[in-house]
Amino acid sequence: MPVFLVASRRDPAGLRIAEWLATHYGTRTGEDTYTLRLSSECVLKLVSCDIVHTPSTAVPGDAELAVFLSRHSGRSPPVLSTHVTGNFGEASLGGESGKLSIAPASKMKLFLMEASRQAESIGYEAAFECTHHGPTLDCPVMFAEVGSKLENWLDRRAASAVGEAVAYALEERRSFPAAVAFGGPHINRRYTRTMVEGELAIGHAMSKHYTHLISESLVEYCVARTLEPVSTALVDWKGMRGAERRRLLEALSKLGIPYIKASELGAGLEAR
C-alpha cells in the first residue's frame, strides 16, 4: 500500500505544508487528492474535520505509513516537531482511550534529522514530542508539525522546512535501532537530541503526565506498537516518581529490555 499524507482544511499550518508538497511533487488526481512523485508511492489527501479526529476510514489499515501534516499548539518556542499518536489514558483529543498507533521510529528520526538542519536558518527548533492525541490507527503513524502560534502556522518558510523534512524521510530507506522512552516533560530535549544526533530512534515516549499508569502490560504494549524491534528503553530518572520508576524497571527486567538513563544519553555508556 502507498504512504498516505493527510492535512485538514481547518489547519493553516497543515494546509501550507500540503501546498508545498503538492507544488513540488504533486499531480492532482481529485478534488482533495494528489499523487506525490517520491521514491515511495504517496497519496496526499485533504480532510474537512479537525486533524486529530480524522476517521480511521481515511487511511487504509494496511498503509505503509500515515503522515499527518499539522500545526503544533503550545507555549514552546517556534518548533518543527514530530510524534506518534496514541492515548495512554482517556482519549481527550481524538483517537481511542488506551490505544496507541504503530510508531515509525526510524521515519520520525529521519524527519527530525532533516528538520533540525532546516530549522536553524529560520529561527526554529526541532522537537520530538511524547505520544499523544488521535487519530489512533492500526498502521504506522507520525505527525509532522509547525508550532507553536498562529504566526508560525502561517509561516511559509516553516511549511517549506517541514515539507523538505517529510520528503527526506520518505525517500530515505535507512533504519535505526529502536527504543521506547519514559518520563520527563512532553518535549524532552534529551529525547530530541537522541533523535537528531544519536544512534537510537525513539518510537513511543511517555511523559511524566502518564507515568502513574506504568505497568508491565503497558510497557509491553509500547514495545509491540513500535514498528522496529525495540532494543532499549530510555528512562528519565528524575522525570517520574520513585514508585513509578520501580514499577518501570521491574517491567523492563521481566521483558528482558535493558535501559539507559536519559541523563547518560550520548555518554557512551552501555544499557543496563
PEGI-V985577 format. One record per pair of residues at least 12 apart in sequence whose C-alpha atoms are under 6 Angstrom apart, sorted by the first residue. I is the first residue (numbers start at 0). GAP is how many residues later the second one is. D is the distance in whole Angstrom. If there is no record, write none. Layout:
BEGIN
i=I gap=GAP d=D
i=I gap=GAP d=D
END
This chain:
BEGIN
i=0 gap=62 d=5
i=0 gap=63 d=6
i=1 gap=39 d=5
i=1 gap=40 d=5
i=1 gap=61 d=6
i=1 gap=62 d=6
i=2 gap=39 d=5
i=2 gap=61 d=5
i=2 gap=62 d=5
i=2 gap=63 d=6
i=3 gap=38 d=6
i=3 gap=39 d=5
i=3 gap=40 d=6
i=3 gap=62 d=5
i=4 gap=39 d=5
i=4 gap=61 d=6
i=4 gap=62 d=5
i=4 gap=63 d=6
i=5 gap=38 d=6
i=5 gap=39 d=5
i=5 gap=40 d=6
i=5 gap=62 d=5
i=6 gap=39 d=5
i=6 gap=62 d=5
i=7 gap=38 d=6
i=7 gap=39 d=5
i=7 gap=40 d=6
i=7 gap=43 d=5
i=8 gap=39 d=5
i=11 gap=141 d=6
i=12 gap=57 d=6
i=12 gap=58 d=5
i=12 gap=140 d=4
i=13 gap=55 d=5
i=13 gap=56 d=4
i=15 gap=143 d=6
i=16 gap=142 d=5
i=16 gap=146 d=6
i=20 gap=142 d=6
i=24 gap=12 d=5
i=31 gap=13 d=5
i=31 gap=14 d=5
i=32 gap=12 d=4
i=38 gap=132 d=5
i=51 gap=42 d=5
i=51 gap=82 d=5
i=51 gap=83 d=5
i=52 gap=41 d=5
i=52 gap=82 d=6
i=53 gap=81 d=6
i=60 gap=77 d=6
i=60 gap=78 d=6
i=64 gap=75 d=5
i=64 gap=76 d=6
i=65 gap=75 d=5
i=66 gap=75 d=5
i=66 gap=76 d=6
i=67 gap=75 d=5
i=68 gap=75 d=5
i=69 gap=75 d=5
i=70 gap=74 d=5
i=70 gap=75 d=5
i=70 gap=76 d=6
i=71 gap=73 d=6
i=71 gap=74 d=5
i=71 gap=75 d=4
i=71 gap=76 d=5
i=72 gap=74 d=6
i=72 gap=75 d=5
i=73 gap=74 d=5
i=77 gap=46 d=5
i=77 gap=69 d=5
i=77 gap=70 d=5
i=78 gap=45 d=5
i=78 gap=46 d=5
i=78 gap=47 d=6
i=78 gap=67 d=6
i=78 gap=68 d=5
i=79 gap=46 d=5
i=79 gap=65 d=6
i=79 gap=66 d=5
i=80 gap=45 d=6
i=80 gap=46 d=5
i=80 gap=47 d=6
i=80 gap=63 d=6
i=80 gap=64 d=5
i=81 gap=46 d=5
i=81 gap=61 d=5
i=81 gap=62 d=5
i=82 gap=46 d=5
i=82 gap=48 d=6
i=82 gap=59 d=6
i=82 gap=60 d=6
i=83 gap=19 d=6
i=83 gap=47 d=5
i=83 gap=57 d=6
i=83 gap=58 d=5
i=84 gap=16 d=6
i=84 gap=46 d=5
i=84 gap=47 d=5
i=84 gap=48 d=6
i=84 gap=49 d=6
i=85 gap=13 d=6
i=85 gap=14 d=4
i=85 gap=15 d=6
i=85 gap=45 d=6
i=85 gap=46 d=5
i=85 gap=47 d=5
i=85 gap=48 d=6
i=85 gap=50 d=6
i=86 gap=12 d=6
i=86 gap=13 d=6
i=86 gap=45 d=6
i=86 gap=46 d=6
i=92 gap=40 d=5
i=93 gap=39 d=6
i=93 gap=40 d=4
i=93 gap=41 d=6
i=94 gap=39 d=4
i=94 gap=40 d=4
i=94 gap=41 d=5
i=99 gap=36 d=6
i=100 gap=35 d=5
i=100 gap=36 d=5
i=100 gap=37 d=6
i=101 gap=37 d=6
i=101 gap=38 d=4
i=101 gap=123 d=5
i=101 gap=124 d=5
i=102 gap=37 d=5
i=102 gap=100 d=5
i=102 gap=123 d=5
i=102 gap=124 d=6
i=103 gap=36 d=5
i=103 gap=123 d=5
i=104 gap=96 d=5
i=104 gap=97 d=5
i=104 gap=98 d=4
i=105 gap=69 d=5
i=105 gap=70 d=6
i=105 gap=95 d=6
i=106 gap=62 d=6
i=108 gap=86 d=5
i=108 gap=92 d=6
i=109 gap=59 d=5
i=110 gap=54 d=5
i=110 gap=55 d=6
i=110 gap=58 d=5
i=111 gap=84 d=6
i=112 gap=83 d=5
i=113 gap=51 d=5
i=114 gap=50 d=5
i=117 gap=43 d=6
i=126 gap=65 d=6
i=127 gap=64 d=5
i=128 gap=57 d=6
i=128 gap=58 d=5
i=129 gap=56 d=5
i=129 gap=75 d=5
i=129 gap=76 d=6
i=129 gap=77 d=6
i=130 gap=73 d=6
i=130 gap=74 d=6
i=175 gap=25 d=6
i=176 gap=23 d=5
i=177 gap=22 d=6
i=177 gap=23 d=5
i=177 gap=24 d=6
i=177 gap=52 d=5
i=177 gap=53 d=6
i=178 gap=23 d=5
i=178 gap=51 d=5
i=178 gap=52 d=6
i=178 gap=53 d=5
i=178 gap=54 d=5
i=179 gap=22 d=6
i=179 gap=23 d=6
i=179 gap=24 d=5
i=179 gap=25 d=6
i=179 gap=53 d=5
i=180 gap=24 d=4
i=180 gap=52 d=6
i=180 gap=53 d=4
i=180 gap=54 d=6
i=181 gap=23 d=6
i=181 gap=24 d=5
i=181 gap=53 d=5
i=182 gap=23 d=6
i=182 gap=24 d=5
i=182 gap=25 d=5
i=182 gap=53 d=5
i=182 gap=56 d=5
i=182 gap=57 d=5
i=183 gap=23 d=5
i=183 gap=24 d=5
i=183 gap=52 d=6
i=183 gap=55 d=4
i=184 gap=22 d=6
i=185 gap=21 d=5
i=202 gap=23 d=6
i=207 gap=31 d=6
i=207 gap=32 d=6
i=215 gap=35 d=5
i=231 gap=25 d=6
i=231 gap=26 d=5
i=231 gap=27 d=5
i=232 gap=26 d=4
i=233 gap=25 d=6
i=233 gap=26 d=5
i=233 gap=27 d=6
i=233 gap=28 d=6
i=234 gap=26 d=5
i=234 gap=27 d=5
i=235 gap=25 d=6
i=235 gap=26 d=5
i=257 gap=13 d=6
i=257 gap=14 d=5
i=258 gap=12 d=5
i=258 gap=13 d=5
END
